[in-house]
Every structure is written in C-alpha cells, then in structure tokens.
C-alpha cells in the first residue's frame, strides 16, 4: 500500500462526478476509512443515488455547493474539464486534485500494464489481457481489464493480489490528474489530433497528458511506443534519458537498422520481436488476419500488444494462441450483419477523424458512411481524398451534420438526419448491393448519447428492427 493510501483513513474527500468511476472511487475511499462527499452538477441516476444512500455516503446533485471545498483532497471525474469554476477554485486553494485512476493505484498490489494513445488503445488493451490470460490459471495469477475500457479501476483494485496483472486502459483525461501512477509496462499506441477542444487547440498539451503514463516509471520498467508515429518518434529521440527501457514497434523492419536490443516489427510476413537482443518469430501475418481482425491499424495494435506482454514475461505460445483466436472488440469495426446484399459495420468507437479515416481504409469497396456527433475542433479537410475515393453517400447526423455537409457536399452525395434512427433508415435507402454501410461517426457521442457504447448499441438495435 502506498504512502498516499495510508493517508486516506480519516481524510475528508470530495468526489466530483457521480458516474461509474465516481461511485466506484467513493466506495473504495469509504472502505479505507475516508469521509466521502459526492457532488454532481447534474441529476444522479437512480442506481447511483441508491448505491450512495445504502452506503451512507453524503451527496448532492444539480450543482456544486461550498461543501465540496471543505476537503483534504478531491477526486475529479475525467469528464470535468480543468476550467470548470469549482475545479479552478480548488486549485487556487491548494486542494490536491486527483483522478480515479490515480487513487485506485494507491491500493493496487498487482502488476500494471497501462495502455494509452489516440486510437487503438481499447483493442491493444483487450489483446494484452487475452494474451496474459491464456495460461494465467496454470501460473497462479488473475488478469483484470479496467480503466477507460469501461470498468473503473477502483471497483476491482481491492480484489487484486501480488502477481496478478491489471491491464489499465487510459485516456488523456484520466492521465491529467495522475501524480504517482506507475505502470510496470506502459504502452502508447499513437498520438494524433483529438480532443483539441479540451486542450485549447494545442497538440502539445494533449500529447503531454498522454506522456504522463510514464512520468513515474523507473529504470526497470518498460515503455512500448509506436515508432511509425511521427510525434512519438521525435519525442523519444529527444527524451531517451528520461524514460525506462524503451521498446519501439514499427511495421517496417528498416526502421530498426542497426538496433539490436528491444523492438517489435514485421520481418517479411512474420510478426517478430527482439527482446534483450534475442530474436523470436511470433506469428505470420496470414495467421494473424485469418479472422475479422484486419487492417494496417490492427497490425500496429498487435505489435504493441506483443511487445508489451513479451517484456512482461509472457511466453510465445500464449501470445500465438490469443492472436490466433482474437476477433476484435465491440463497437470497433464490428461486423453486424448482411441485409439485402449490404454489409453493416459498427465502428461507434471511432470518436475522431483519424479513426474514421482508418476505418475507410480498411473496409473494401464502396461505402455508405454514417458520420456525425459532437465535433472536437478537427480539420475535416484531412478526409477529402478518402471521402472522394471510398464514399458513395454520406449520411450526416448530430451536432456536426452541417459541418459534414459543408465539407463534403461538393465531393459526394450528402444527406442529413435528425436522429440515429433516421440516419440508419437513410443509409439503408441509399446503399446498393455490394456496398458497405459503415457507422464510423468521427465525433464524440455526447450530443445524443451517454457514451460511444450506448451509441453503438442503438445503431445495432436500429439495424435489427429494420431487418425485421
């Protein structure tokens, strides 16, 4: 248990935000003797309210009162921006502000593999957990998948024992308020423009939030990063003295000419690792992509995952077994079905334009694209060439539908929908046999939905109803 964990007993703690992670960290802190007060600017859900009442945890909803300032430290939901008045006042008053991830890490006895990046972090984290889990029971440990993947770290950290593995997916929002969080293995899949509205248009500030994943690592820890990503390649070329053991990965073996210590790459058609100077062939590209797990981006995800588990001590056989059976994750280029000769793909997790572009690159043939939601200040012009090449009709919905219309109506047919249900209907009307309807919004879900999972499930429900 960390020094900070020992200071929790008897402390007064305000938790800002009463969603999943807020409730989970409130319960964790109470179990360890803290006096917890939960405050949410909006109404609490029935389940959250009942949970707090049952445990006798004080709370307020519909705004933050002065009571939240009567605290030794505060836990701030990742969805609350830094410029919110109550957060600014706390900062000026010298109140320690932490994320749920940070607090959970104080109580974590398991080994931690942390995964962040703009795109691919969920797939990579899921792959890592699958690889670690193949022979976990035989080797006497358990694997936990937590964090941004949808399960709060705080809700499971109490079950973790020494020797277990916690695979923690991390968004930039969650990392912003991490001050001592330290993964044994850190992974950065890539850094691309995203969430620039949160960071005042600054890519540097966004990247710096991601770099917090390795800020507390030591020399015997590991950092896996994407050497094909220009931002990461340049950053680690200039910061080698500040980081633990570096393990770059790249689709191109030429990237590592003259390097003979640690990396992962494609050697011909075989995914290969070099760890401690020892070269090992892991799996062929054909075997890797024999299921629905396809695309250049998924090759990067596989390289990242393999590099991470190999330095974590996982053998080749479990890695091969996990890769050979992996079929992707829900809401990430998920095949939903074929109706009237048209394939329907759910890529609701594409919450930025880079993810949207990767989806267009992966899906073969012509596409009816469903895109929209709440924009993040991205430059739509980056999509022009791909839209022109791949899209027959663009169905725009949500707050950004006018922006999609303005950006692409001179390139392809663009139709607008006022709801997701209408968007699905319009996509079905415009798709012809042999095409694919790709639901890849390229924007956040927060204009119409609680999260991308809810959005993806609604998309699949609409398809089922239409098919029936």
N, C-alpha and C positions, 0 to 999 in steps of 0.2 A: 504494500500500500504506500502511496506517495506521501510526501510531507504535506501537500495540499489536502489530501484526503483526510489526514489526521486533524486538520483544522476545521473540518465540516461540522463535527459534533458541537452542538450548542450555538452554531452560527445562524444569523438571520439572513435568509437568501430570498431575493425576488426573482421570479421566473417570468420573463416577458414572452408571451405567446403560449396558447393552450392547445396547440395541435398535438400530433403524435409525439414528437420529440420533447415538447414542453411538459406534457403529462408524464412521460417516462422519466425525465430527469428530476421532476418534482418528487416522484415516488422514490427514486434512488436516493436523493438527498435526505428525504424524511427517514428512510430506513437507516441512514447513518447518523441520525440524531440532529439534523438541522431543523430550524423553524422556517417553514417554507410558505411563501405568499405568491400565488399565481395571478397574473394580471394580463388581460387580453383586450385589445382595442375594439374587438367585435364581440358578437354573442358567442357563448360557448355552446358546443353541441351537447345533446342530451347525454351521450355516453361520457364525455369529458366531465360534465357537471356532476353526474352520478359518481364517477370514479373519485373525484376530489372530495365530495361530501362523505362518501363511505370511509375514506382515509382520514377525515377530519382536517384536510388542508384548506386553509383560508384562500379565498379567491375573489376576484372582481371581474366584471365584463363590461364592454361598452365604453372603455376608456381607461386611462392610467391615472390613478389618484396620487396624491402626495405620499401615500403609504409605501409605494414602491421604492421611494428614496430612503426609507428607514431600513437599511440593509447593509450587511457586511460585504456582500458581493452580489452580482446579478448574473443570471444566465439568459442570454438573448437569443430568441429564435432566429434561424438563418434567414427567414423571410422578412425580418425587420431591417430596413436599411440603416446605415450609420447616422444619417442626417435627421432621423426622427427626433423631435424635441426631447422626449423623455430620456432617450439614449445620450443625447448631447449633454443634458443636464447632469446625468450620472457621471459621464466622463469628466466634466468640469469639476464635479465634487470629489473626484478621486476614487469613485467606486470601481472595483475590479469588474470588468465585463468579459464573460467567457461564453463559449459555445457549448452546446450539449455534448459534442464530441470531446472537447477538452475535459469537461467534468467527468464523463464516463471513463476517460483514460486514466484518471487518478486512481480508479479502483480496479483497473484491468491487470490480471495476472497472466493472461495469455500472450503468446507471441502475436504481434500485429503486422499484417501486410496491408499497407494503405495504398489506395488507388485514386488518383485524380487525373484531370485532363478535361479538355473541352468536349471531345467526343470519344466514345469507345470505353469509357470507364465502367459502365454497368456490365457490358459484355466481358471486358477483361476481368473484372472482379468476380463475375459468375464463373468464368473459366478457371480462375485461380482456385476458387472454392471447390469446384468439381475435381480439379487435379489433386488438391490436398486431401479431398475426401475419399478417394478411391480405396486406399488401404489404411484409413485413419483408425478404424476399429481394431484392426490387427496390431497396429502400432501403439494403441492405447491413448489416443487423443481424439478430441472432437473439433469440428470446424463450424464457425459461426459466420454468417454473412449479415453485416449490419451497415448502418450509415445511410447514405443517400440512396441506397438500393431499395429503401422502403421500411426497414426495421431499425428503430432507434438503438444506437449503441447502448444507451442507458438501460434499455429494457432487458438485455441479456448479459450484461457485463458481470452481474452477480453470479451467474452460472458458470463462468469461465474459470478454469484451473490452470496452473502452470503446465506448460506443454501443449495446451490447446492452441488453436490458430483462430484469430479474429481477422477476417477479411473485411476491411472497412472502406467502403466507397465514400469519397469526399468531394463535395462541391466547393467552389471558391468561397461561397457564403459561409459554409461550415468551418473552413480553414481560417477565415478572417480573425476569429477570436480564439484561436488556438495559441497558447503561450508556452506549453510544456509538452504537448502531444508529440510522441516519438515512436514512429513505426520501426520495426526491425528491418523491414523491406518497404521502401517507398517506390511507387510507380507513377510516372507522368506520361500519359498516352500521347498527348499533343497539346499545343496551345494555339487556338485560332480565335478570331474575333467572336465574342459572345458576351452577353451581359454588360455591354458598354454603357447602357443606361444607368446601371448601378455604379459604374466606375467613372462617371463623368466623361465618357468617351475616351478614356485612357487605357490603351492596351498594356502599358507598363504597370499600371495599378492592378489591373486584372491578373497579369502574369505574376506579380509579386504575391498576390493572395494564394495562387497555386504553389509558389515556391515555399510557402510556409510548411508544406508537407515534410520537408527535410531539414527545417531550421534547427531542430534539436537532435538530429541524428549524430551518432558518434562514429569513430573510425571503423568499428567492427560491424556497423550497419551497412545496408546496401541501398543504392538508388538506381532504379531502372528508368531509362528515358528514351524517347524517340529521336534518334539521330537524323531521321529524314525530315523532321520538323525544323524549319529554319530558325525559329525563335529559340527552341531548346538547344539546338546545336551551337548557336552563337553564345547563348548564356553559359553553357557548361564549358565551352572553350575558354571563357574568361574567368570562370569561378571554380576551377578544379581544386584550389587549396581550401575551399570552404565546405566541401561535401565529403560524405563517406565513400565507400567503394562504388565506383561508377560502373554501370552495366548498360551501355548503349545498345539499341537494336535498330536494324535497318533492313529493308527489303533487298538492298544491294550489297553484295559481298565486297565490292570495290571500295565501299565506304571505310572498310577496316584494313586496308592495305597497310602493312607494317605494324598492325596491332596484334598482339598475341596473348593478351591476358583474359579479359572478360567481355563478351558480347554475344548477341544472338542475331542470326541473319539467314538469308536463303542462299544455300550453296547449290547452284544448279536448281533442281526442283525439290530440294530437301531442306526442311527447316532444321537448322544446325545451331548448336550452342558451343561456345568456348568459355569454360569456367576454370579459372586458375590455370590457364594455358592448356587445359585438356579439351580436345575437340570431340563432339559427340553428335551423330546424326539422330534426330528425334522422330520426324515423321515426314513423309513425302507430301508434296502439295496436292497430289491426286487423292490421297487418303484423307487429308485434312478437309478437302472441299467435296467429299463424296456425298454429304448430306446437304441440308439447306444453308449451311454455314459458308457463304461465298462472298467474294468481293475483296478488292485491294485493302479496304479498311479493316476487314476481318483478319486478313493476313497480318496486319500490324498488331491487332488485338492479340492474336495467337502468339506472335513473337514476344510481346510484352509479358503475357501470362507465363510463357515457358521460361523466360529469363528470370522472372520473379520467383517461381517455385524451385527452379534449379539452385539458385543461391540460397533458398530457404531449406534446402536439403531433401527435396522430393526427388525420387528416382525417375528414371526414364520410362519404365513400364507403366506406372500410374498416369504419367503425362500422356503417353500414347493412348491409353485406354480412354481417358477423359476426352481427348481431342477427337478420337475416332467415333465417339457417340454424341458429341455436342451438336445440338440443332439450333442454337441461337437463343435469344431471350424474348419474352413477351413484349410487344409494342416496338420492337426494333426489327424492321423489315420482316415482319411476321406474316407468313402466308395464311390467309383467312379462308380462301376457297375460290373455286372457279364457277361462274354462273353465266350461262349463255355464251360460253367461249371466252369470257373475260376473267383474268386473274385479279384478285383483290388483295392488296398488301397493306398491312397496318404498320406504319412507321411513326406512331404518335410520339415516340421519344425523340424524334428529330425536332428539337426546340430551337435550332439556329440554322442559318443558311448554309453553313459548311456541311452539316449533317444532311440537309436536303440535297445538296449537290452530290454528296457521296451516294445517296440512295438512287438518284437519277443515273449515276454512272454504273451502278450495279444491276439495275433492272434491265433486262434485254428488251429490245423492240420499242415501239411507240407507247407513250404513257398518257393517260388522263390524270393530271396531277391535281390533288386536293391540297391546298395550302392556305394558311392564314392563322390568325390568333393575335396575340399581343406582341407587337414588334419590339426589338431590343436596340434599335438605332443602327441596324446593319445596313450595308450598302447593297441594294438589290441588283445593281448593275453587274456584280460579280457572277450572277446567274445567267446572264443574257445568252451566252454561247450554248450552254447546256439546255436551256429552255427551247431555243431555236432548233437544236438537234433532236431532242427527245420527246417534246411535249406536243400532243395534237390539240388538247383542250386543257385549259387551266380553270379549275373551279376554286374561286377565292371566297373565303368566309372570315368572320370575326372582325376585330377592330382594324386589322391591316388590309382588308379586302380592297379598299380604294387604292392603297399603295401598290398592291399587286396589279390592279387594273392599269394604273398609270405607268408602271414599269414595263409591262409585257403585252399590252393590248395591240401594239403595232407589230409584234412578233408572232403571236399565236392567238387563237380564239380564247377569250377570257369571259367567263360568266360568273356572276356574283350570287351568293346565297346568304340568307339572313340567319340561318341556323345550320347545325351539322346535319340534321335530318334532311334538310333541303339540299345541302351540298352532296350528300350521298345519292339522292334521287337524281340530281342534275348530272353527276358523274356517270350513273347508270344509263341515262338517256344519251349521253354523248360518246360513250365508249362503244367501239365496234369489235367484232370477233377478232381475237388475236392480240388485242391490246391489253394493257395492264392498268388498272386503277390503283394509283399509288397515293395513299394517305400519308403525306410527309409534310407536316404543317410549316416547318421552318421558323416557327414562332412559339412563344410560351403559350400555355393553356389558360392563363389566369383571367382572361377576359370572359370566358364562358364556363370554365371548369375549375375544380379544386386542384387538379394536377394532371400530368400527361397520362397517367394510368386511367383515371376516370374518363378522359377524352378518348383513349384507345378502346376502352370497354364499350363506350357509347357508339363508337364507329362500328364495332363488331355487332352490336345489337341491331343497329340500323340495317346492316347487310343481311343479317338473319331474317329480319322482318320483311325486307324487300324480297329475299329469295322465297320466303313462304307465300 
